[in-house]
Amino acid sequence: MKFSIVISLYNKLTYITSTIESVLAQSFTDFEVIVVDDGSTDGGAELVAAIPDPRLRLVRQANAGVSAARNHGITHVRGEWVVFLDADDAHHPRFLESILAAQKVHPQADLVATGYMEVINSEDQWPPQWPAFPEPLSIELITDLPTRWMISPTLCTGSVAIRTDRLKTMQPCFAIGESYGEDMDLWFRLAEQTPVALVQAPMLAYRIAVPGSLTTHHTTFLLPPFLHRMRARALSGSLTEAQSRSALWFVAQQEVTLARSAIASGNRLEGLRCLARGRYAASGTRWWLTAIMSMLLPAPWVKNWELWRTRRTAVLVDAN
């Protein structure tokens, strides 16, 4: 079997059927689907159990969180590659086909992914209208994921496929008890071991603004745990010099982002603390510009600057 698709399910009755349908509609058909029900109470697991497809298996566990559910799913896989999919997202019918194409072009990559598109939660049109893709598909080989990520966010949970043999050596793959950044933690650890092959086409529809979603906007000015672990690996000597430099720079850039948020909220002292922690980015213009903001610009100006940059970035990404 080529692919095992692991779907973690917790109270997503409204979405799970369409998510599974997007998988069963794949043009490449050598796969299994493992739905790990994380103690749902809304009847979603019963909907899954009623789907009469032999490729689909339902695994149940007491509620333990998304990380535990994904780790549990990994223990049941039989395919050469593992794909993770959230219970409210959808794959393009050519998702697996495009992953196969990328594997053939870059067989050295144990982490293969496609692009993705964010879709505001709506029942009016789902699956969404997929854009037309150029032929042949463009495939990028990424050897420095932190640097590439700062150009634009690169991977999303449902857009990634990982070689099973490598994945099982990293168990527990997802940090238990964490539901923010636990996926990025795995992608960056994998990218320290293997290059990433990225299909330049959005083959995943990622719902945003879903009630009960685990993705939340954090208002504190502290890094999530996975970035602390990333910095610790970079300082431990376990990475190459180039990897350490890239990882430290990436984490420092996140501190700069937090610094700007703190300054925009009027908390200049916290902004300066974040900048101090982000000293590994002090050789760049962004760090020094933020330092100037912290000392000279009123908070509303900084807030408007950040809003303008966010909108401009979104426009540039859409244009590409």
Secondary structure, DSSP 4 states (H G I P E B T S, - for coil): --EEEEEEESS-HHHHHHHHHHHHT-SS--EEEEEEEES--SSHHHHHHT---TTEEEEEE-S--HHHHHHHHHTT--SSEEEEEETT-EE-TTHHHHHHHHHHH-TT-SEEEEEEEEEE--SSSSS--PPP--SSPPEEEES-HHHHHHHS----GGGEEEEHHHHHTT-S-S-TT--SSHHHHHHHHHHTTS-EEEEEEEEEEEEES-TT-S-----SSS--HHHHHHHHHHHHT-S-HHHHHHHHHHHHHHHHHHHHHHHHTT-HHHHHHHHHHTGGGTTSHHHHHHHHHHHHS-HHHHHHHHHHHHHHHHHHHHH-
